[in-house]
Amino acid sequence: MNVTRAVRSGTRVRLPAGVERPTEVYVNGVAQRPGADYRVEDGALVFSRELEQEGKLGFWRWTSILFGVAGTYRRNDVVDVSYEAVGGRRGVASNLPVDPPADPF
């Protein structure tokens, strides 16, 4: 059993400045349900499952992709949020960064 995964309660995604409550949340294009899939806490979305984003690709990885030796098959979750902005206008924040996991110790 991986203790770090067991202790971790969920993945945090910080909301953009000025967004208090999103109207719609999507992960990889799939609508998420408040309460079941995520909750809003201290200016961030806290998901009940673990999300991951691929980091920057290094030189050798890019080279191998360029020459068709390998592809990029790492997990890369994309979080998009639709919200009502100041003045009643609708705003969309796309590909929000996922916070790195907190050290449980």
Residue pairs with C-beta under 8 A, 6 or more apart in sequence:
3 104
4 101
4 104
5 50
7 104
8 50
8 101
8 102
8 104
9 46
10 38
10 46
10 47
10 48
10 49
10 50
11 46
11 47
11 49
11 50
11 51
11 98
11 99
11 101
12 44
12 45
12 46
12 47
12 98
12 99
13 44
13 45
13 47
13 51
13 79
13 96
13 97
13 98
13 99
14 43
14 44
14 96
14 97
14 99
15 22
15 40
15 43
15 44
15 45
15 81
15 83
15 93
15 96
16 81
16 91
16 93
16 96
18 85
18 86
19 81
19 83
19 85
19 91
19 93
20 40
20 43
21 40
21 83
22 40
22 45
22 81
22 82
22 83
23 82
23 83
23 84
23 90
24 31
24 81
24 82
25 31
25 32
25 34
25 37
25 38
25 45
25 79
25 80
25 81
25 82
26 32
26 79
26 80
26 81
26 82
27 37
27 47
27 51
27 77
27 78
27 79
28 77
28 78
29 78
29 80
32 38
32 47
34 40
36 48
37 47
37 48
37 49
38 45
38 46
38 47
38 48
39 45
39 46
40 46
44 99
45 79
45 81
51 77
51 79
51 98
52 74
52 75
52 76
52 77
52 98
53 76
53 77
53 78
53 97
53 98
54 72
54 74
54 75
54 76
57 65
57 72
61 70
61 72
64 70
65 71
65 72
77 98
78 94
78 95
79 95
79 96
79 98
80 92
80 93
80 94
80 95
80 96
81 92
81 93
81 96
82 90
82 91
82 92
83 90
83 91
83 92
83 93
84 90
84 91
85 91
